[in-house]
Amino acid sequence: MFPLILLYVVLTIVRPQEYMPALLGVPVLPVTLGLAFVCWLFSRDRTFAAPQFLILAVFLLVVMVSQVVNGWSGGALAQLEKFGPTVAAFFILATACTRRRRVTVTMGVMVICATVLALHGIQQARTGVGWTGIRVGEDGRIQYIGIFNDPNDLGMLFVATVPMALFLSRYGGVPGRLFWPACALLLLYGIYLTNSRGSLLAILVVAGIYVWHRRGIVTAGVLGAIGLGCMKLLSSRMQELDAGEESANGRVDAWYTGLDLFKSHPVFGVGAGNFTDYNDLTAHNSLVLVLAETGFIGYVLWLAFVGYSLWMMIVVLRRKPDAATEPEQFALWQAERPLTLTLLLSMCGMFACAFFLSRSYMVVLYLILAMVVGYYIGLRQRLPWLPGFSLGNGGWRWVPAAMGSIAGLYVLVAVLLRTVG
């Protein structure tokens, strides 16, 4: 199961089946996932020991129902075919990553795959075209093939994998200390070549959270302000970071449209994938997109899915056993903290990007969250004092949390519209 889901990760990110002549038309991606799913069905390690499994299954059902209630019964099967593989991949990878070694191996695979895409972008920037045949964008921004055709998607992948590369640099002796930092540098250069403002802000968020964790909020704030100033000097698009700028103005209008669609379709939304039927641009915000397309029910589920994942890593960092009475558990907890922080930083970077992008259903997001969920399940076996999470114990809290975040979105949009005006 584990080798098959790793192969699926490679095929999902590098996507050789979309440009190598020998693989064109061959359904290697669905076949690989199908075989991995069969292995998962018969695996003794199969587990559902985290609320995200049930939440994601119900969210898939809501995504399907959102099409039916909006008048297209066939849309349920279309969404099952479109989003179902992502759900299956989450279940498989989460089950496979309950062992620490497998989490680090998966990280390594993701970093190497992302570095391949960064090298492709460097070739594009220098020659105008990459080995996939994809040319550099008209605006000079690098892009890849398939789901990474948008430079913003490339940037999000690079941001999420930079912390992983830096974490892995502590392994593999001298070669590892050279190879993984080199990958991190290539990924950072790739972020620069995407010229994605969301990605540049996201990598600043990642660095800020790390400094906050190590040195405190004041140091993080000062260095963050300096970093933002440097980014504005380096990136032409960062210099245009203003609510009144045309691209930003379009985003604000899209957010307003999304909230307006939620008001008119509050329960199940306008249907998954239907946002652009009502607006020329997509929502450019993953929260707004889920809210508009799947309504309050889908929004609560998606928020809980993401929130539990972040909460798991925060709990590990904040709770610790007593060093005097439980020295072995304390030593084990200390050994697990760097990996926990790495996963938290990857998620924070990814969701900082997702706040400016419509990536609510993107498979890479669910693959990284699968690593988080699987890791926490395994961590509870090694550190049994860590709390378990269940919907029956406090799951109701996501309803007021959703209400509060929706109110926050309304306030933010109102302020930005007034700024634009």
ZAMARGU-4260 file (C-alpha; in steps of 0.2 Angstrom, whole numbers, plus 5000, padded with zeros to 4 digits):
<rodrens>
0) 5000/5000/5000 | 5013/5013/5005 | 5024/5011/4989 | 5008/5013/4978 | 5002/5028/4987
5) 5020/5036/4986 | 5019/5032/4967 | 5002/5041/4966 | 5010/5056/4975 | 5024/5056/4962
10) 5012/5055/4947 | 5001/5068/4955 | 5015/5081/4957 | 5027/5077/4943 | 5013/5071/4931
15) 5025/5062/4918 | 5009/5054/4911 | 5004/5071/4903 | 5020/5074/4893 | 5029/5058/4891
20) 5024/5050/4874 | 5025/5032/4881 | 5013/5037/4895 | 5000/5048/4885 | 4983/5040/4886
25) 4988/5027/4899 | 4977/5028/4915 | 4992/5026/4926 | 4985/5038/4939 | 4968/5030/4942
30) 4975/5013/4941 | 4989/5017/4954 | 4976/5024/4966 | 4964/5010/4963 | 4977/4997/4967
35) 4982/5007/4983 | 4964/5008/4988 | 4962/4989/4986 | 4977/4986/4997 | 4970/4998/5010
40) 4954/4989/5010 | 4963/4973/5015 | 4976/4981/5026 | 4977/4977/5045 | 4983/4994/5048
45) 4967/5002/5041 | 4961/5015/5054 | 4948/5028/5057 | 4955/5035/5074 | 4953/5053/5069
50) 4938/5064/5066 | 4944/5069/5049 | 4940/5053/5041 | 4921/5054/5045 | 4921/5073/5041
55) 4929/5071/5024 | 4917/5057/5020 | 4902/5067/5024 | 4910/5083/5016 | 4911/5072/5000
60) 4892/5068/5002 | 4888/5086/5004 | 4898/5091/4989 | 4887/5078/4979 | 4871/5084/4987
65) 4875/5102/4983 | 4873/5098/4964 | 4857/5088/4967 | 4848/5102/4976 | 4853/5115/4963
70) 4844/5105/4949 | 4857/5093/4942 | 4856/5075/4948 | 4870/5069/4937 | 4881/5082/4945
75) 4882/5070/4961 | 4891/5057/4951 | 4902/5070/4942 | 4908/5076/4959 | 4910/5059/4965
80) 4922/5055/4950 | 4931/5072/4952 | 4933/5073/4971 | 4931/5055/4976 | 4949/5050/4971
85) 4956/5064/4983 | 4946/5057/4997 | 4952/5040/4994 | 4970/5046/4993 | 4968/5055/5010
90) 4961/5039/5018 | 4976/5028/5011 | 4990/5040/5015 | 4984/5044/5032 | 4983/5025/5036
95) 5001/5023/5028 | 5009/5037/5038 | 5005/5032/5056 | 5024/5027/5057 | 5036/5041/5059
100) 5048/5034/5046 | 5035/5034/5033 | 5030/5052/5037 | 5048/5057/5033 | 5049/5046/5018
105) 5034/5054/5011 | 5041/5072/5015 | 5056/5067/5005 | 5046/5061/4990 | 5036/5077/4990
110) 5052/5088/4992 | 5060/5079/4977 | 5045/5081/4966 | 5043/5099/4970 | 5061/5102/4967
115) 5059/5094/4950 | 5045/5106/4946 | 5057/5121/4952 | 5070/5115/4940 | 5058/5115/4926
120) 5053/5132/4931 | 5071/5138/4931 | 5073/5130/4913 | 5058/5140/4908 | 5064/5156/4915
125) 5081/5154/4906 | 5075/5146/4889 | 5057/5151/4888 | 5051/5133/4888 | 5052/5118/4900
130) 5055/5100/4896 | 5036/5097/4896 | 5034/5109/4882 | 5025/5122/4893 | 5031/5139/4889
135) 5034/5153/4902 | 5019/5164/4905 | 5016/5180/4895 | 5020/5189/4911 | 5036/5180/4913
140) 5029/5169/4927 | 5034/5150/4927 | 5021/5137/4926 | 5020/5118/4925 | 5008/5105/4917
145) 4991/5099/4923 | 4985/5105/4940 | 5001/5116/4942 | 4998/5126/4926 | 4994/5141/4937
150) 5010/5149/4944 | 5000/5152/4961 | 4998/5133/4963 | 5016/5130/4960 | 5020/5143/4973
155) 5009/5135/4985 | 5017/5118/4983 | 5034/5126/4985 | 5029/5135/5001 | 5022/5119/5009
160) 5038/5109/5005 | 5051/5121/5010 | 5049/5117/5029 | 5050/5099/5025 | 5067/5101/5015
165) 5074/5110/5030 | 5068/5097/5042 | 5076/5083/5032 | 5093/5092/5031 | 5096/5084/5049
170) 5096/5067/5041 | 5108/5058/5030 | 5124/5064/5036 | 5135/5076/5026 | 5126/5072/5009
175) 5109/5075/5017 | 5115/5091/5025 | 5120/5097/5007 | 5106/5089/4997 | 5091/5095/5007
180) 5096/5113/5009 | 5100/5114/4991 | 5082/5108/4987 | 5076/5121/4999 | 5085/5135/4990
185) 5079/5129/4973 | 5061/5129/4980 | 5063/5147/4987 | 5070/5152/4970 | 5055/5144/4962
190) 5044/5154/4973 | 5052/5170/4967 | 5050/5164/4949 | 5032/5161/4951 | 5030/5179/4956
195) 5015/5174/4966 | 5011/5187/4979 | 5001/5175/4989 | 5016/5163/4990 | 5028/5176/4994
200) 5017/5182/5009 | 5015/5164/5014 | 5033/5160/5015 | 5035/5176/5026 | 5021/5168/5037
205) 5030/5152/5038 | 5046/5161/5043 | 5037/5172/5055 | 5028/5158/5064 | 5045/5149/5066
210) 5053/5164/5073 | 5038/5167/5085 | 5040/5149/5091 | 5058/5151/5094 | 5061/5169/5099
215) 5044/5177/5103 | 5031/5188/5094 | 5040/5204/5095 | 5056/5197/5086 | 5044/5189/5073
220) 5035/5205/5070 | 5051/5216/5068 | 5059/5203/5056 | 5042/5201/5047 | 5041/5219/5043
225) 5059/5219/5037 | 5055/5204/5026 | 5040/5212/5019 | 5050/5227/5014 | 5063/5216/5006
230) 5050/5207/4996 | 5043/5223/4989 | 5060/5228/4983 | 5062/5211/4975 | 5045/5207/4967
235) 5037/5219/4955 | 5020/5212/4959 | 5023/5214/4978 | 5025/5233/4974 | 5007/5233/4968
240) 5000/5225/4984 | 4986/5237/4986 | 4967/5234/4988 | 4964/5246/4974 | 4975/5237/4961
245) 4966/5229/4947 | 4970/5211/4952 | 4966/5214/4971 | 4950/5223/4966 | 4944/5208/4956
250) 4948/5197/4971 | 4938/5208/4983 | 4923/5208/4971 | 4924/5189/4969 | 4924/5188/4988
255) 4909/5199/4989 | 4900/5189/4976 | 4904/5173/4985 | 4896/5180/5001 | 4881/5186/4991
260) 4879/5168/4984 | 4879/5161/5002 | 4865/5173/5007 | 4855/5167/4993 | 4859/5148/4995
265) 4864/5147/5014 | 4861/5128/5016 | 4870/5119/5002 | 4877/5133/4992 | 4876/5135/4973
270) 4884/5118/4970 | 4902/5112/4970 | 4911/5119/4954 | 4897/5131/4950 | 4905/5148/4957
275) 4911/5153/4940 | 4893/5152/4933 | 4889/5167/4944 | 4905/5176/4942 | 4919/5178/4929
280) 4933/5175/4941 | 4934/5161/4954 | 4932/5165/4972 | 4951/5168/4975 | 4948/5162/4993
285) 4946/5144/4998 | 4935/5148/5013 | 4923/5159/5002 | 4923/5146/4988 | 4917/5132/5000
290) 4905/5143/5008 | 4897/5149/4992 | 4897/5132/4983 | 4892/5120/4998 | 4884/5132/5010
295) 4885/5132/5029 | 4884/5113/5030 | 4899/5111/5019 | 4908/5125/5026 | 4907/5119/5044
300) 4913/5102/5039 | 4928/5109/5029 | 4933/5121/5043 | 4932/5107/5055 | 4943/5096/5044
305) 4956/5109/5043 | 4954/5115/5061 | 4957/5098/5068 | 4973/5095/5058 | 4980/5112/5064
310) 4974/5108/5082 | 4983/5091/5082 | 5000/5099/5079 | 4997/5113/5091 | 4992/5101/5105
315) 5008/5091/5103 | 5019/5107/5104 | 5010/5115/5119 | 5007/5099/5130 | 5022/5090/5137
320) 5025/5077/5150 | 5034/5081/5166 | 5053/5079/5164 | 5055/5073/5182 | 5042/5060/5184
325) 5041/5054/5165 | 5059/5056/5158 | 5057/5043/5145 | 5041/5051/5138 | 5048/5068/5140
330) 5063/5063/5129 | 5052/5055/5116 | 5041/5071/5116 | 5056/5082/5113 | 5062/5070/5099
335) 5045/5072/5090 | 5043/5091/5092 | 5054/5096/5076 | 5043/5085/5065 | 5027/5091/5073
340) 5033/5109/5070 | 5038/5106/5052 | 5020/5099/5048 | 5012/5114/5056 | 5023/5126/5046
345) 5019/5117/5030 | 5000/5118/5034 | 5002/5137/5039 | 5011/5141/5023 | 4998/5131/5012
350) 4983/5139/5020 | 4991/5156/5019 | 4991/5153/5001 | 4974/5146/5000 | 4967/5161/5008
355) 4971/5170/4992 | 4967/5155/4980 | 4952/5144/4977 | 4961/5128/4982 | 4947/5120/4993
360) 4947/5104/4983 | 4965/5103/4978 | 4973/5085/4980 | 4990/5091/4987 | 4981/5100/5001
365) 4973/5083/5006 | 4989/5073/5004 | 4998/5085/5016 | 4984/5084/5029 | 4984/5065/5027
370) 5002/5065/5033 | 4997/5076/5048 | 4982/5065/5053 | 4992/5049/5051 | 5007/5056/5061
375) 4995/5061/5075 | 4987/5044/5076 | 5004/5035/5077 | 5010/5048/5089 | 4996/5044/5101
380) 5002/5026/5101 | 5020/5032/5106 | 5014/5046/5118 | 4997/5039/5125 | 4995/5054/5136
385) 4991/5065/5120 | 4972/5068/5119 | 4961/5060/5107 | 4949/5070/5096 | 4931/5065/5092
390) 4916/5074/5085 | 4906/5068/5100 | 4917/5077/5112 | 4917/5095/5107 | 4913/5094/5089
395) 4899/5106/5091 | 4911/5120/5093 | 4914/5121/5075 | 4897/5128/5072 | 4900/5144/5082
400) 4918/5144/5075 | 4911/5144/5057 | 4898/5158/5062 | 4912/5169/5069 | 4923/5166/5053
405) 4909/5170/5042 | 4906/5186/5051 | 4924/5190/5050 | 4924/5187/5031 | 4909/5200/5030
410) 4919/5213/5040 | 4935/5210/5030 | 4925/5212/5013 | 4916/5227/5019 | 4932/5236/5025
415) 4941/5231/5008 | 4926/5237/4998 | 4927/5254/5007 | 4946/5255/5004 | 4943/5252/4986
420) 4930/5264/4985
</rodrens>
